[in-house]
Amino acid sequence: MGSALFLAWDRYQIDSGLKSSDLSVHDLVDVSKKAQLHKLIGIPAGDLLDYVDQIGPEYLRAGAIDRFSGALESIDVPDYEPTLRGRPPKPRKVRTYRKAFILKRTEQEERSVVERRQETREVQQRDATTAANLKEMYFFRCMFCDIALTVDIDVPRYYAEAAHIQALGKPDDGPDVPENMLVLCPNHHKQFDNGVLFLTWKSASTLKLHSKIPGDVLDGKEVHLERGHTVDSQYVNHHRKKWS
């Protein structure tokens, strides 16, 4: 849980340009509230500030993003070309290289790269927020088995996955939108993705679950949608035609 917050705060520091020495717990609290990080780590919103107050100072003591400074090592590389036979000549001089690629770009190219990265981060943040909101709407309960998987007792925390009805990417090219999402536990997410489970419509707000496993108690189960969540029939039909 702490590592997820550390990563989110690292991204905030990179995007804001704040130096680690200028960063405060107040800044961490502010970004945690704005980014709704309680959804990322699966805790109630009311518990977020107490948790940030607890581990925020540890993040700052660790140096914030500066804790990675010095992680790159230097290596000495002889400056000679290998020969096909015989003993290689002695190095004429030794150059020191960093274990990282330093790419020289023009100012225009660099600006283009930064803009693309910013757009990618914004899309990823929107997608993560959409999935987190949907899981919170169902209280992290699987829509198929109604079980919320407990992953932490000391700080009550639950785990569920946002499953896409029409799969993302090739060849299905499904969209990353709530109308194409279900909240499932890992087991039933895997079965649904592999076509062991599929859906049909029973009514405008109720789906019917079908299982290819003989005697499966989930076969024929009604799957109800929470108010505020709609599923587009085109994605259900696509999945059913693909696997039924």
Secondary structure, DSSP 8 states (H G I E B T S, - for coil): -HHHHHHHHHHHHHHH---GGG--HHHHHHHHHHTTHHHHHT--HHHHHHHHHHHHHHHHHTTGGGGGTT-S-EEEEE-----SSS-----S-EEEEESS------HHHHHHHHHHHHHHHHHHHHHHHHHHHHHHHTTT--TTT---EEEETTTTEEE-EEEESS-SSTTT----SGGGEEEE-HHHHHHHHTTSEEEEEEETTEEEEEESSTT-TTTT-EEE--TT----HHHHHHHHHHH-
